[in-house]
């Protein structure tokens, strides 16, 4: 009963927080465009969303492993909530501008890093290992639901009431999330009080790298996750938007629906795992998921090749439905990959270094994303979009095949 309450408080707070972040995430680029019309400033804002979190990730992991993780989460939620509500007041009184927004994003990004390092490490402490796969599928489902609802609400709120109400909505969501966390029964047994110095920073993070290298399955998962992010995040964030809108000719509304269907697929996949497919076990879930998801991704990308679009008779409703259904099916099986990987990583990494590990994993994975986006974005300017699609999919199939052939038992399921 205690474990269930802790899990529901954790997931409830996370859902509310992600909803608020989704509202702000969709509204801020619109605000920057309305205020300045500058694509460059949008790029600067995007950089400020990622870069401060990457820089502070190694420090965040040390704090998460040396302090009470629940208390770190509460402090960061309250900090973000108060700061963003204050900016809502500035926007209400007419004292808000683009430079204030950039300063806000730097501080929010740093607090995001501190929150995430503790949050990602906390959940395995709240429940038994036998329930971890179901808990991760529930977490994935809640995250997907917030991904669907948050941006929709963000567009409505910004359109009706402007940026000030967006700030109030997000700020209040963080404060509500902190209240959820306060009801989590969690007491860290040992809190290390030593002052964080450069020597300690290097020592504790080097311990994590040595641990990763020493465990073959963990190293394989770490490498696979980083490589997959390098290839697949730019595929959906850069190449697919370009291909769907400029290459095929879908409208902005149709593109928005297709992106929403991706989240629907993840939601349905995690519901399926929680209700039925968890009995397959981590190994079968991951293997089936990798094979089927990769195959479906090839199908979806093939649907937007010029020759196939021509067979459909151009940008027809039938083509839109085919791409949408393919995206739902693809992301349904993506849940079969991401949820088992998250569960196995939580089982492989000991509690005392879990925050540091997930911070370092996030730093490398997120660091690979802008590099991939820059590379494939440059290729789009030099090549036809369908050639870039083919290159990315060939590389993705190659990486997946290597993992399936070479991965040891521990990469699928911790001993």
C-alpha positions as CSV (number, residue, x, y, z in Angstrom):
1,X,0.0,0.0,0.0
2,X,2.8,2.4,0.9
3,X,4.7,1.6,-2.3
4,X,1.5,2.2,-4.4
5,X,1.0,5.6,-2.7
6,X,4.6,6.6,-3.3
7,X,4.3,5.6,-7.0
8,X,1.1,7.5,-7.5
9,X,2.4,10.6,-5.8
10,X,5.6,10.4,-8.0
11,X,3.7,9.9,-11.2
12,X,1.0,12.4,-10.4
13,X,3.5,15.2,-9.6
14,X,5.5,14.3,-12.8
15,X,2.4,14.4,-14.9
16,X,1.3,17.8,-13.7
17,X,4.8,19.2,-14.0
18,X,5.2,17.9,-17.6
19,X,1.8,19.2,-18.5
20,X,2.9,22.7,-17.5
21,X,6.2,22.3,-19.3
22,X,4.4,21.2,-22.4
23,X,2.2,24.3,-22.2
24,X,5.2,26.6,-22.0
25,X,7.3,24.6,-24.5
26,X,4.8,25.1,-27.3
27,X,4.0,28.7,-26.4
28,X,7.5,30.2,-26.0
29,X,8.7,29.7,-29.7
30,X,5.4,31.3,-30.8
31,X,6.0,34.2,-28.4
32,X,9.6,34.7,-29.7
33,X,8.3,34.7,-33.3
34,X,5.5,37.1,-32.5
35,X,7.8,39.5,-30.6
36,X,10.9,39.4,-32.9
37,X,10.2,37.4,-36.0
38,X,13.7,36.1,-35.7
39,X,14.7,32.5,-36.4
40,X,18.2,33.2,-35.0
41,X,16.7,34.1,-31.6
42,X,14.6,30.9,-31.6
43,X,17.9,29.0,-32.2
44,X,19.5,30.9,-29.2
45,X,16.5,30.0,-27.0
46,X,16.8,26.3,-28.1
47,X,20.5,26.3,-27.2
48,X,19.7,27.9,-23.7
49,X,17.2,25.1,-23.2
50,X,19.8,22.4,-23.5
51,X,23.3,23.8,-22.9
52,X,23.0,24.9,-19.2
53,X,21.5,21.5,-18.3
54,X,24.3,19.7,-20.1
55,X,27.0,21.7,-18.3
56,X,25.4,21.2,-14.8
57,X,24.5,17.5,-15.3
58,X,27.7,16.0,-13.7
59,X,27.2,18.3,-10.6
60,X,23.5,17.4,-10.5
61,X,24.3,13.7,-10.3
62,X,26.6,14.2,-7.4
63,X,24.0,16.2,-5.5
64,X,21.3,13.5,-6.2
65,X,23.6,10.8,-4.8
66,X,24.7,12.8,-1.7
67,X,21.4,14.4,-0.7
68,X,17.8,13.3,-0.1
69,X,16.4,13.0,-3.6
70,X,12.8,13.7,-2.7
71,X,13.9,17.0,-1.0
72,X,16.0,18.0,-4.1
73,X,12.9,17.5,-6.2
74,X,10.7,19.5,-3.9
75,X,13.2,22.4,-3.8
76,X,13.6,22.5,-7.6
77,X,9.9,22.3,-8.2
78,X,9.3,25.2,-5.8
79,X,12.2,27.2,-7.2
80,X,10.9,26.8,-10.8
81,X,7.3,27.5,-9.8
82,X,8.1,30.7,-7.9
83,X,10.5,32.0,-10.6
84,X,8.1,31.3,-13.5
85,X,5.1,32.9,-11.6
86,X,7.3,35.9,-10.9
87,X,7.9,36.2,-14.7
88,X,4.2,35.9,-15.2
89,X,3.8,39.0,-12.9
90,X,6.5,40.9,-15.0
91,X,4.6,40.0,-18.2
92,X,1.3,41.2,-16.6
93,X,2.8,44.6,-15.6
94,X,4.5,45.0,-19.0
95,X,8.1,44.7,-17.7
96,X,8.9,41.5,-19.6
97,X,11.2,41.3,-22.7
98,X,13.1,38.8,-24.7
99,X,16.3,39.2,-22.7
100,X,14.5,38.4,-19.5
101,X,13.1,35.3,-21.2
102,X,16.7,34.1,-22.0
103,X,17.8,34.7,-18.4
104,X,14.7,32.8,-17.1
105,X,15.5,29.8,-19.4
106,X,19.1,29.6,-18.2
107,X,17.9,29.2,-14.5
108,X,15.1,26.9,-15.4
109,X,17.4,24.7,-17.4
110,X,19.8,24.4,-14.5
111,X,17.0,23.5,-12.1
112,X,15.6,21.0,-14.7
113,X,19.0,19.3,-14.5
114,X,19.0,19.1,-10.7
115,X,15.4,17.9,-10.6
116,X,15.9,15.2,-13.3
117,X,19.0,13.7,-11.8
118,X,17.2,13.0,-8.5
119,X,13.8,12.1,-10.2
120,X,15.3,9.5,-12.5
121,X,17.1,7.8,-9.6
122,X,14.3,8.0,-7.1
123,X,11.6,5.7,-8.6
124,X,13.5,2.4,-8.1
125,X,13.8,3.3,-4.4
126,X,10.0,3.6,-4.1
127,X,8.9,0.1,-5.3
128,X,10.2,-3.4,-5.5
129,X,12.2,-4.7,-8.5
130,X,9.4,-7.1,-9.5
131,X,7.1,-4.1,-10.1
132,X,9.7,-1.9,-11.9
133,X,8.7,-2.9,-15.4
134,X,5.0,-2.1,-14.8
135,X,5.9,1.2,-13.0
136,X,8.1,2.3,-15.9
137,X,5.3,1.5,-18.4
138,X,3.0,3.6,-16.3
139,X,5.5,6.4,-16.2
140,X,5.9,6.2,-20.0
141,X,2.1,6.3,-20.4
142,X,1.7,9.3,-18.2
143,X,4.6,11.1,-20.0
144,X,3.0,10.4,-23.4
145,X,-0.4,11.7,-22.2
146,X,1.3,14.9,-21.0
147,X,3.0,15.2,-24.3
148,X,-0.3,15.1,-26.1
149,X,-2.3,17.4,-23.7
150,X,0.4,19.9,-22.8
151,X,1.1,21.4,-26.3
152,X,-2.6,21.4,-27.1
153,X,-3.4,23.4,-24.0
154,X,-0.4,25.6,-24.6
155,X,-1.6,26.7,-28.0
156,X,-5.1,27.4,-26.6
157,X,-3.9,29.3,-23.5
158,X,-1.3,31.4,-25.5
159,X,-3.9,32.2,-28.2
160,X,-6.6,33.3,-25.7
161,X,-4.7,35.0,-22.8
162,X,-1.1,35.5,-24.0
163,X,2.3,34.6,-22.5
164,X,1.5,35.8,-18.9
165,X,-1.1,33.0,-18.5
166,X,1.3,30.5,-19.9
167,X,3.8,31.4,-17.2
168,X,1.1,31.3,-14.5
169,X,0.0,27.8,-15.7
170,X,3.5,26.4,-15.8
171,X,4.5,28.0,-12.5
172,X,1.5,26.7,-10.6
173,X,2.0,23.2,-12.2
174,X,5.5,23.1,-10.6
175,X,4.2,24.1,-7.2
176,X,1.5,21.4,-7.4
177,X,4.1,18.9,-8.4
178,X,6.1,19.8,-5.3
179,X,3.1,19.2,-3.1
180,X,2.7,15.7,-4.6
181,X,6.4,15.0,-3.8
182,X,5.9,16.1,-0.2
183,X,3.5,13.1,0.3
184,X,6.2,10.6,-0.9
185,X,7.4,8.6,2.1
186,X,11.2,8.4,1.5
187,X,14.1,8.7,3.8
188,X,17.6,8.4,2.5
189,X,19.7,6.3,4.9
190,X,23.0,8.1,4.4
191,X,23.6,11.7,3.5
192,X,27.2,12.6,2.7
193,X,27.9,16.1,3.8
194,X,31.4,16.7,2.4
195,X,31.9,19.9,0.5
196,X,31.7,19.4,-3.3
197,X,35.2,20.3,-4.6
198,X,36.9,19.8,-7.9
199,X,38.7,16.7,-6.5
200,X,35.5,15.2,-5.3
201,X,33.8,16.1,-8.6
202,X,36.4,14.2,-10.6
203,X,36.6,11.3,-8.2
204,X,32.9,10.6,-8.0
205,X,32.2,11.0,-11.7
206,X,35.2,8.9,-12.7
207,X,33.8,6.1,-10.4
208,X,30.7,6.0,-12.7
209,X,32.7,5.8,-15.9
210,X,34.8,3.0,-14.4
211,X,31.6,1.2,-13.4
212,X,30.1,1.6,-16.9
213,X,33.3,0.2,-18.6
214,X,33.5,-2.7,-16.1
215,X,30.0,-3.9,-16.8
216,X,29.7,-5.1,-20.4
217,X,25.9,-5.0,-20.6
218,X,25.7,-1.5,-19.1
219,X,28.4,-0.3,-21.6
220,X,26.5,-1.8,-24.5
221,X,23.2,-0.1,-23.4
222,X,24.9,3.2,-22.8
223,X,26.5,3.2,-26.2
224,X,23.3,2.1,-27.9
225,X,21.3,4.8,-26.2
226,X,23.7,7.5,-27.2
227,X,24.0,6.3,-30.8
228,X,20.2,6.0,-31.2
229,X,19.7,9.5,-29.9
230,X,22.3,10.8,-32.4
231,X,20.4,9.2,-35.3
232,X,16.7,9.1,-34.3
233,X,16.1,12.4,-32.5
234,X,17.2,14.4,-35.5
235,X,15.2,12.1,-37.7
236,X,11.9,13.2,-36.0
237,X,12.9,16.7,-35.0
238,X,14.6,17.9,-38.2
239,X,14.3,15.5,-41.1
240,X,10.7,14.3,-40.8
241,X,9.3,17.9,-40.4
242,X,11.2,19.0,-43.5
243,X,10.1,15.8,-45.4
244,X,6.5,15.9,-44.4
245,X,5.9,19.7,-45.0
246,X,8.3,20.8,-47.7
247,X,9.0,17.4,-49.4
248,X,5.5,15.8,-49.4
249,X,3.4,18.8,-48.9
250,X,1.4,18.1,-45.8
251,X,-0.1,21.2,-44.1
252,X,1.1,22.4,-40.7
253,X,-2.1,21.1,-39.1
254,X,-1.6,17.6,-40.7
255,X,2.0,17.6,-39.5
256,X,0.8,18.5,-36.0
257,X,-1.6,15.6,-36.0
258,X,1.1,13.2,-37.1
259,X,3.4,14.3,-34.3
260,X,0.5,13.8,-31.9
261,X,0.0,10.3,-33.2
262,X,3.5,9.5,-32.2
263,X,2.7,10.2,-28.6
264,X,-0.6,8.3,-28.9
265,X,1.4,5.2,-30.0
266,X,3.8,5.5,-27.0
267,X,0.8,5.8,-24.7
268,X,-0.9,2.7,-26.1
269,X,2.3,0.7,-26.1
270,X,2.9,1.4,-22.4
271,X,-0.7,0.6,-21.6
272,X,-0.2,-2.7,-23.4
273,X,3.0,-3.5,-21.5
274,X,1.3,-2.7,-18.2
275,X,-1.8,-4.8,-18.9
276,X,-0.5,-7.7,-20.9
277,X,2.9,-7.7,-22.5
278,X,5.0,-7.4,-19.3
279,X,4.7,-11.2,-18.9
280,X,7.1,-11.5,-21.9
281,X,10.0,-10.3,-19.8
282,X,12.6,-7.6,-20.5
283,X,14.6,-9.7,-23.1
284,X,11.7,-10.6,-25.4
285,X,10.1,-7.1,-25.1
286,X,13.3,-5.4,-26.1
287,X,14.2,-7.8,-28.9
288,X,10.7,-7.8,-30.4
289,X,10.5,-4.1,-30.0
290,X,13.7,-3.4,-31.7
291,X,12.9,-5.6,-34.7
292,X,9.3,-4.5,-35.2
293,X,9.9,-0.8,-34.5
294,X,12.8,-0.6,-36.9
295,X,10.8,-2.4,-39.6
296,X,7.8,0.0,-39.1
297,X,10.1,3.0,-39.2
298,X,11.3,1.8,-42.6
299,X,7.7,1.5,-43.7
300,X,6.8,5.0,-42.5
301,X,9.8,6.6,-44.2
302,X,9.1,4.7,-47.4
303,X,5.6,6.1,-47.5
304,X,7.0,9.6,-47.9
305,X,9.4,8.8,-50.7
306,X,8.4,10.6,-54.0
307,X,7.7,7.4,-55.9
308,X,5.3,6.1,-53.2
309,X,3.6,9.5,-52.8
310,X,3.0,9.4,-56.5
311,X,1.3,5.9,-56.2
312,X,-1.0,7.4,-53.6
313,X,-1.9,10.2,-56.1
314,X,-0.1,12.9,-54.2
315,X,-0.9,14.4,-50.8
316,X,-4.2,12.6,-50.3
317,X,-6.2,11.8,-47.2
318,X,-5.3,8.1,-47.7
319,X,-1.6,8.9,-47.6
320,X,-2.2,11.0,-44.4
321,X,-4.0,8.1,-42.7
322,X,-1.4,5.6,-43.8
323,X,1.5,7.7,-42.4
324,X,-0.5,8.4,-39.2
325,X,-1.3,4.7,-38.6
326,X,2.3,3.8,-39.3
327,X,3.5,6.3,-36.7
328,X,1.1,5.0,-34.1
329,X,2.2,1.4,-34.7
330,X,5.9,2.3,-34.8
331,X,5.7,4.2,-31.4
332,X,3.6,1.4,-29.9
333,X,6.6,-0.9,-30.3
334,X,9.0,1.9,-29.4
335,X,7.6,1.5,-25.9
336,X,8.7,-2.1,-26.0
337,X,12.3,-0.8,-26.4
338,X,12.4,2.3,-24.1
339,X,10.6,0.9,-21.1
340,X,12.7,-2.3,-20.8
341,X,15.9,-0.3,-21.3
342,X,14.9,2.1,-18.6
343,X,14.0,-0.8,-16.3
344,X,17.2,-2.7,-16.9
345,X,19.4,0.4,-16.4
346,X,17.7,1.0,-13.0
347,X,18.4,-2.6,-12.1
348,X,22.0,-2.6,-13.2
349,X,23.1,0.6,-11.5
350,X,23.5,0.6,-7.7
351,X,21.4,3.0,-5.6
352,X,24.5,5.0,-4.4
353,X,25.5,6.1,-7.9
354,X,22.2,6.1,-9.7
355,X,21.8,9.9,-9.9
356,X,25.3,10.3,-11.2
357,X,24.8,7.6,-13.8
358,X,21.6,9.0,-15.2
359,X,23.0,12.5,-15.3
360,X,26.0,11.3,-17.3
361,X,23.8,9.2,-19.6
362,X,21.6,12.2,-20.1
363,X,24.6,14.5,-20.8
364,X,26.0,12.2,-23.5
365,X,22.6,11.4,-25.0
366,X,21.4,15.0,-25.1
367,X,24.9,16.1,-26.2
368,X,24.6,13.8,-29.2
369,X,21.2,15.2,-30.2
370,X,22.3,18.7,-31.3
371,X,25.3,17.2,-33.1
372,X,23.0,14.9,-35.0
373,X,20.6,17.8,-35.7
374,X,23.4,20.0,-37.1
375,X,24.8,17.2,-39.3
376,X,21.6,16.0,-40.8
377,X,20.2,19.6,-41.0
378,X,23.3,20.5,-43.1
379,X,22.8,17.4,-45.3
380,X,19.2,18.6,-46.0
381,X,20.6,21.8,-47.5
382,X,23.0,19.7,-49.7
383,X,20.9,16.7,-50.7
384,X,17.3,15.7,-51.5
385,X,15.3,14.9,-48.3
386,X,14.6,11.3,-49.4
387,X,18.4,10.6,-49.7
388,X,18.9,11.8,-46.2
389,X,16.0,9.6,-45.0
390,X,17.6,6.6,-46.7
391,X,21.0,7.3,-45.1
392,X,19.6,7.7,-41.6
393,X,17.6,4.5,-41.9
394,X,20.5,2.5,-43.2
395,X,22.6,3.6,-40.3
396,X,19.8,2.9,-37.8
397,X,19.3,-0.6,-39.2
398,X,23.1,-1.2,-39.0
399,X,23.3,0.0,-35.3
400,X,20.2,-2.0,-34.3
401,X,21.6,-5.2,-36.0
402,X,24.9,-4.8,-34.2
403,X,23.2,-4.5,-30.9
404,X,21.0,-7.5,-31.4
405,X,23.9,-9.6,-32.5
406,X,26.5,-8.5,-30.0
407,X,24.5,-7.6,-26.9
408,X,25.2,-9.8,-23.9
409,X,22.6,-11.3,-21.6
410,X,23.1,-8.5,-19.1
411,X,22.2,-5.8,-21.7
412,X,18.7,-7.2,-21.8
413,X,18.1,-8.2,-18.2
414,X,20.2,-7.7,-15.1
415,X,21.5,-10.8,-13.3
